[in-house]
């Protein structure tokens, strides 16, 4: 079987795939037009975020057996188009769940303890202890919206702080364990002091976290988003923060991450958020550690191996 890799990946990917007798064509600088012109010659396609895997591209993929996404999210893949063509979809949330959980913990602790703010003040010569008094995470009730690989990994870290961790997942039930209590969405809104988002980006979830949704929480102070930016409407978040109905936000992702292409309205909201000290930003790097870069390859290669063996058996 021949596999085309169209994005930059950790160097381990080629030997891992060759170990399972795949012919690997590693072309991280390839452009979309060229992918379309040659995809018919491949049985597997490995992608990160370079291009949308849609009907236009798949129309030419007559021999494709699988698409492997080097990461957790599959919002750049038209899943229904793959199903129509009986092409298997593989992703690797197990590869970066630990990195994401650690990053989410780091953002949350920094937010509660004003670490980012205090650091900048000290650098400017301001030594303000009282103004940077922190809030303890210990014992807080943290609500998780979504409980997949990422949510579960985050819940384990939170348990070490004696947090009460609640979770609602629209697609899963009966997942309560020693780290987590499964609850209804109503219960999540009633009890959560901190909300962490772990839901995929799809048509149902786009913009779901808006003013109405967040206003339904009885005692919500902080929100953490390490999932996808499009699920959280930033102008609504800004309004609640400015009205002091919420105390802070940690954002690893944005609705539009191409900051240089913002409309006037997008730029206004973004600048207003950046002016708020209680908002912490990182550039979509939760889950993007040196270790996860290689772990993703290991997870993908194992899943591809199982798929290839199944295809050979059939």
RAQUI-V551824 format. One record per residue. N is the residue number from 0. D_CENTER is the distance of its C-alpha to the mean C-alpha in whole Angstrom. Layout:
N:D_CENTER
N:D_CENTER
This chain:
0:31
1:29
2:26
3:25
4:22
5:21
6:18
7:19
8:18
9:19
10:23
11:23
12:22
13:25
14:27
15:25
16:26
17:29
18:30
19:29
20:32
21:29
22:30
23:28
24:28
25:25
26:25
27:22
28:24
29:25
30:25
31:24
32:28
33:29
34:26
35:28
36:31
37:30
38:28
39:31
40:32
41:29
42:28
43:24
44:21
45:19
46:16
47:13
48:13
49:16
50:18
51:17
52:19
53:21
54:24
55:26
56:25
57:25
58:29
59:30
60:28
61:31
62:30
63:27
64:26
65:22
66:19
67:17
68:13
69:13
70:9
71:7
72:6
73:10
74:10
75:13
76:15
77:18
78:18
79:21
80:23
81:22
82:23
83:26
84:27
85:26
86:24
87:22
88:18
89:16
90:13
91:12
92:9
93:12
94:12
95:9
96:9
97:12
98:11
99:8
100:10
101:13
102:11
103:10
104:14
105:15
106:14
107:16
108:19
109:19
110:19
111:21
112:24
113:24
114:23
115:22
116:25
117:28
118:27
119:28
120:31
121:32
122:32
123:34
124:36
125:35
126:36
127:35
128:34
129:35
130:32
131:30
132:30
133:27
134:26
135:25
136:22
137:25
138:26
139:23
140:22
141:18
142:17
143:13
144:13
145:11
146:12
147:11
148:11
149:8
150:10
151:13
152:13
153:12
154:15
155:17
156:17
157:18
158:21
159:22
160:23
161:25
162:22
163:23
164:19
165:19
166:17
167:17
168:15
169:17
170:17
171:18
172:21
173:23
174:21
175:22
176:23
177:24
178:21
179:20
180:22
181:21
182:22
183:23
184:21
185:24
186:24
187:21
188:22
189:25
190:24
191:21
192:21
193:18
194:15
195:11
196:9
197:7
198:8
199:7
200:9
201:13
202:16
203:16
204:13
205:14
206:15
207:16
208:15
209:18
210:21
211:23
212:20
213:20
214:24
215:24
216:23
217:26
218:25
219:22
220:22
221:18
222:15
223:11
224:8
225:5
226:3
227:5
228:9
229:11
230:11
231:13
232:16
233:17
234:20
235:21
236:19
237:21
238:24
239:23
240:23
241:26
242:28
243:27
244:26
245:23
246:23
247:20
248:16
249:13
250:11
251:9
252:8
253:11
254:13
255:14
256:13
257:17
258:18
259:22
260:22
261:22
262:24
263:27
264:25
265:21
266:23
267:25
268:22
269:20
270:23
271:24
272:21
273:21
274:25
275:23
276:24
277:22
278:18
279:16
280:14
281:12
282:12
283:8
284:9
285:7
286:7
287:10
288:13
289:17
290:17
291:13
292:14
293:17
294:16
295:14
296:17
297:19
298:17
299:17
300:21
301:22
302:20
303:22
304:25
305:25
306:25
307:28
308:30
309:30
310:31
311:33
312:35
313:35
